[in-house]
Amino acid sequence: MEFSKVNVDVRSAAKKGAARKVRSGGAVPGVLYGRKREPLAVTFNEKELLKSLDKEKRRNTVLKLTVRTQGGKDGKGTTEEVTAMVRDAQINPLSRRLVHVDFLAVDLDAEVHVTVPLVLTGKAVGVTNGGNLHQSMHMIPVAAKPALIPTKLEVDVSALDIGDALHASDLKLGEGVRVVLDAKEAIASVVAPKAEKVEEVAAAPVEGAVPAEGAAPAAGAAGAAPAAAGAAPAAGGKKEEKKK
């Protein structure tokens, strides 16, 4: 199988500020490790690496690194080919440029643990019935030999009704690929819509509202005129006699 090739140069990681100096020179610093080898500080060309990555597999792309060492006793450098993958990548949040990359040396005959995207297809019958589709996981951890790593995992959710769920055991994986999850782990489900909470509205009239014709204003309502001091008593009541 043909793999994309990327040149990486061994660098000295001992000096303080070495990584910063590498970036200022237009290269990107990184580290190559794995397969019981000592971590090796390297540099590489950002455009060359990005061009070599599969557009769908991205960091799960298997690469053939040409590791070049400068100098030596005879003044000549050495080269070594290493099969590797991008294990981790640091990206500048503003420029979106690579800041640092970790390369993991791999064996084509040994499993590696990676994560692959989970894509849900179809329209769940439960959604048609008013439910909501909830995707619990967007990335699925799997184990596979480097050349067998799937680009993505697709699951048809059409048969899911309200209250139904798909679990890790429902994933259909290719030969040589296994999911690194508990079989009962839920990856997607259709849930009932949340009941709307209806708040009770107080019976007090709204401030400034005009009461219905003939209705007495509510006690203490804003805008209600206070009783006038010395107001006349209701009809039929005794009048206070004047003292002579």
N, C-alpha and C positions, 0 to 999 in steps of 0.2 A: 504493500500500500504506500502511495506517495504522500508525504507530509510536507507542509509549508516549511521553508527554511528561513532561519533568522540568524544573523551574525551577532555574537555578543563578545565583548572584550573583557578580559580579566582586569580588574582595577585594584588599587590599594585602598583598603577601607580603614587603615590604621590612623591616618592623619585626620585631625579635626577639620571639619568643613569640606571634606573631600567630595561629599555628595553635592554640596552647593556649587562647588567648582565644576563638577561634571555637568550640572544643569546649565550653568552659564556658558558652557562650551557647546550647547545645543544637543547634548545626549541625555539619556535618562538612566539613573542608577537603578540597580536591582540586585537580587541575591538568588543564586542557584543552589538548591539543597535537595536532599532526598536520596533514597537508595543507599543509606549508610555512608554517605560522603560528607565531608566537612563543608559547611556553608562557604560558597565562593562569591565574593563581591564582583559584580559585572556591570558593564554599561552597554547600551544598545540604542539604535535609532528608533525613535517613536513611530515615525511613518512606516518604517519597514515592518515593525511588529503589528501595527493596526491593520496594515494591508494583508498580512499573513493570517489574521484571525478569520475564521469562518463567520459570515454575517449572522448566522443563526446560532451556532454553537458558542460563539464568542470565547470566553475563557476556557471552555471545555475543548477547544481545538487542540489537537495533538501537533506539536511542533518539533522540528529537527533543528536543534541549536548547534551552531558551529562555534565552539568556544575557543577563542584565540588568545594566546598568551604572548606578550611582547618580550623581546630580549632573550636572556639565557646566557650561558657561558660562552657559546659560540656566536652570540649576537643575533641568532635566528629565533623566531618565535615558534610556538607549537600550536597545533590545532587538535581539537577533540570534538567528536559529534555526540550529542546527548539528546535523547528523546525526552521531551518535557512538556509540561502544560503550565498555564498561568494559574497559580494557586491564589494569589491575592494581588490587587492593584489599588494604589492610592491615587486619587484624582483631585486636582485643585478645584474647589467648588466654584470659583469665579471664572477661571480660564478654561475649565474642563480638560486641561492637559494632564498627561500622566506625570506623576511625581515620583513614584517608586513602584516596582513590580517584583513580586516573588515568583520565581520559576521552580516548579517541582519536577525533579527527574523521575520518570516513570518507566516501568517494565511493561512492554506490550502484552506479556503473558500473565500479568498480575492485576488484580482488581484495584481500582482507585475509587474513592468516595467523592462524589460530586453532587451538585443540585441541578435539576433541570426544570424548566417552566411547565406548569400544569395549565392546559387550555381546555375550557369547558365548551362543548359544542351542543347544538340543538336548543330547543326551548322547552323547559320543564312544564309538564301538564299542570303542576301545582301553581306555577306562575300565572297560567291562563285562568286558574280558579281563584286568583286573588292573593296568592302567597308571594313570598320574596325569596329569591335564590341567594343563598349565602355561601361564598367560597371561603372555606376555612384556611386553605393553604394555596399559595400561588407558586411556590417552589417546592419540589419534592426531592428529598435526598435519596440517591440510589448508589448502588455499587455495581461496577462493570469493568471489564477490560477497556483500556483507553480507546481502542478502535470500535468498540460496541456501544459507546455512550450515545443514547438517543438525543436528538435535537430538542424534542419536547415530548410531553405525554398528553394525549388527547382522551377525553372522557365524554361520552354522550349522556346528557342529563335529561333527555326527552321524557323518560318514563317516571321521573321523580314527581310524586304528588306531595301535598302539604304533609309534613311530618316525616317524609322519607329522607334518607341520607345515603351518600356514597362513602365507602370506607377504603382504606389503603388496600384491602384485600380485593377490591373491585377493579383495581388498575390492571390493565392488560399490558404486560411488558414483553419486550422482545427476548429472544433466546440469549442467555448469558447476562441478563440484567435483572437485578433484584432490588426491591424497595427497602430502604433502611428505616422502616417505621413499624409500629405495632399494627397488626392486621386490623384491629378495631378502630384505629385512628380515623376520625371523620375528616373528609377532605372537602365535601360540599353537601349542602342540605337545603331543603325548601321549608321555610318557617311561615307560620301564620302571621298576618299583618298585626302590628301592635294596636291594641284597642286604644282609641282616643279617649283621653281623660276630659270629661265634661265637668267644668267647674260650676257650682251653683251660684247663681247671681242673686245678690241681696235684694230684698223687696223694697228697700228704700228708694225713693224717686231720685232721678238724676238731677244734679244741681242745675238750676235754671230751667228745668222742665215745667211746662204749664199744666196744672192738674186738670182733670176732666171736669166738665161743667157740673156744678153741684157737689163736687167732691171736696171734702175738707182737707186743707193742707196738712201734711204729716207733721207730727210734733217735732219741733226742733229743726224743721227743714230750712235750708238756706233761703233767705228772701222772705220768710214768713214774718209778718209784722207783729211785734210784741204787744201784749194787751196794754191799752192805755191806762195810766194811773187814774184811778177814780172813775173808771168806766161805769156806765149805768147798768144796774142789774137787769137780769132777763125779765121779760114781760110776765106780769103776775106776781112778782116778788114784792114784799113790803118796802115802802120808802122809809128811809130813816127819818124819824120826826125831829124837827128842829127844836133844840133846847131854848126855852125862854130864858 
